[in-house]
Amino acid sequence: MDDIRRTSSELENHLIDEMIAGRITRREFVRRGTVMGMSIPLLSMIVAACGGANNSGGGSGSTGGGGTPKKGGTIKVAIVVPTGAINPVTVGDQGGLCMLGQVGEFLTIADPETLELAGHLADSWTPNADASEWTFKLKSGVTFQDGSPMTSADVVYTMDLLSDSKGGSNALSVFGGVLDKGGTTAVDDLTVKFTLLAPNGNFPYLVSRDNYNAIIIKNGSDPKDFQNTFMGTGPFKKEKYTTQVGASFVRNDAYWDKANPALPDRVEFTFYEDEPPQIQALQGGTVDCVGQISVSGGRALLTDPAYTIIDVPSTAHRQVHMRNDKAPFTDKRVRQAMALSMDRPGIIEALFAGKAKLGNDSPFAPQYPSTDTSVPQRAKDIEQAKQLLSDAGMANGFSVTLNTEKAYEIPDLALQIQANAKEAGINVNILQQSPTVYYGDFTFGNSPWLDSTMGITDYAHRSVPNVLLGAPLLSTGTWNSAHFKNPTYDGLVKQYFGATDLQTQKGIAKQIETLLLDETPIMFLYFYDFLGATKKSLAGVVITPVGHVQLEKAGFTT
């Protein structure tokens, strides 16, 4: 232990102290250690030296099918239609990010269940003393699909595009206030330094697969042309892409990781606007896999032995925003009344058959180690809701339009909200739109999502809550559909981002959770398991709770 201590940084020694003092579990020690760039063998050695076996293991639960997948063949997948061009800088939807993931790769990957971080295009990473700078060592021998080598110049170019505040990047939801253009520099061909705008103890997660825009693209390439080239470093390369219809990719036989080539000869994606035809396509044999199903829409598959259900624990959820700057939600008592009318356990049972966890009107899902679970859970209270409405001058209730996208369980959630709100005297009218219409082009004035008085938006899993605390809730947040502006909240989030130890994060989280319960700009009703489905004969499909469908290790067993 003394030898390890001498060669460890101040942050690493603090983490060791936290575990020895019993303030964090061995599993959390390993998770935090991977964020700091400590290797799993080293972490296991420290755990053993401290007198305990490493209990940090556990699979992701994201791989479907039993048996050994065979090489070759074509795998056919149904996914939701991308809402716009496949541009790695601007993609902000599940269909689009799934396309990026077929050919592109990330610096790091976070396990959805353990939340541990592993390197992919990066071999290692280390912070400075206050986590305001992070240095990444890149893997050598990585090449793009045209054979050209990937170097630090490609990483700098990619990150500058994603962090350019004037460039319209969807990743500004991640990098806003964290990393700006010019903050990424090449130390040498295989070393990159990130100089952050403020200390950030979770930064390595922000360049992981969770940040789906962050696939590394070639230095100097035009991201607007990506849909034509699909040029990345991944195990597949583009065969064909047809807007609104589908796409196909073939094995990249020149893939840089010779030990892990793609198993399928070819993968084919068909795009669908709605869930029912995707499930019908699986049942009818047209496709072999559905990238995501809901419990409400896919009940017929859940108990059918002909299919494998992939069940991934996640922090994915739906945000029900209420415009803080637009009547009737300018008064927080009205927002509180809406939230108090919701029967959360009933909604979870109706929509997910229990495959979800309660939300408490903040982004802090129960799975996050920094979540303070001592904050009282908000529960249905119709009498209190009616009293709040009366105090706000709305004793007779009010009417409001709820914008929704027609995808997964969201239409059923809208009906649940409508029925629950009615008990408090609130009349909710539902406006249902396709995802393409609902999200528009992500700009104010031309997006029903960001412009609606009340709406339901799907948010993907994140291994740390940084993006969820920032993009939809900060005064400057790029996804702030609630138009919530609270300087106290902004300050607390800045403190949370800068914290490098769990106890500090947890203390700040409690303050944030309490503030959001009071202000209630957004209802976080649940955090659901991410479900996908495959034929029983298909094994090795990896579905991430962000929405990726990874097929490089998949194949048919018969």
Helices and strands as residue ranges (DSSP letters): H 2-7, H 10-20, H 26-35, H 40-49, E 63-64, E 74-80, H 94-103, E 108-110, E 117-119, E 122-127, E 133-138, H 152-163, H 172-175, E 184-188, E 191-195, H 203-206, G 223-225, H 226-229, E 236-242, E 246-251, E 266-272, H 275-283, E 289-293, H 299-302, E 307-312, E 317-322, H 332-340, H 344-352, E 356-358, H 382-391, E 398-405, H 410-422, E 426-433, H 435-439, H 448-451, E 454-459, H 466-470, H 487-498, H 502-519, E 522-528, E 530-535, E 538-539, E 541-543, E 549-550, E 555-556
